[in-house]
Amino acid sequence: MKKFIASLSLGLLASCTHLPPVPDPEPQPCDPGIVDFTNEIYPMIQSNCAMSGCHVGPYPADGLDLSTYAGIRDEVKPGNPNDSKLYEVLFETGDDLMPPPPMAALSSAQKERIRLWIVQGAKETNCAGACDSTSATTYSAVIAPMIQANCLGCHQGAAPSGGVSLGTYAQTVNAVNASGLVDALSGSNGRAQMPPAGAMSACNVALLQRWVRSGMPQ
């Protein structure tokens, strides 16, 4: 495990970049409570585990390539999170902590989504319909989980990528107002496309735009 940590730590010195994503399966309606792999679990793992020099590429750290569903699926036992390496490693301590410092540990809510996804069978779900919801688009209910899954692997801590932190409501609002967050996520007005692995889903971009138009409610 220490060899695993050392190789990861070296990778974190590289820029926060990712490989292009694999095409998603066609969106399908999901039953209430089903965890969305494509829009929740996959971007969370890409943001926190599959950065350049870590679990991605021809020579991934510790031989674990987490850049695809197949690679992620190899590290879980469907129905049994406590016997799944992908889940177990999130609770290691000290030098075995994953993701390793200086990255922040996944939140309790993120760990719970991974646990529930495994309990539900670790399927390659791609849930349709999120943008059709008439519920209020608030930071706490919609935007914070989206940012956690897609952005926090790079945009938090003492040295966030591009000097842009997205760990709190105030920081996210500031990124919208001062750093062109909406343009970056939609790849418009000459801004480089973010996240670097590829565009967020059109649904997520639309939800962010809806939140901004409604005054960025908390």
Helices and strands as residue ranges (DSSP letters): H 2-11, E 28-29, I 37-41, H 42-48, G 61-63, H 69-73, G 81-83, H 85-88, G 89-91, G 94-96, H 108-119, E 127-128, G 130-132, I 139-143, H 144-150, G 161-163, H 169-178, H 181-186, H 202-213
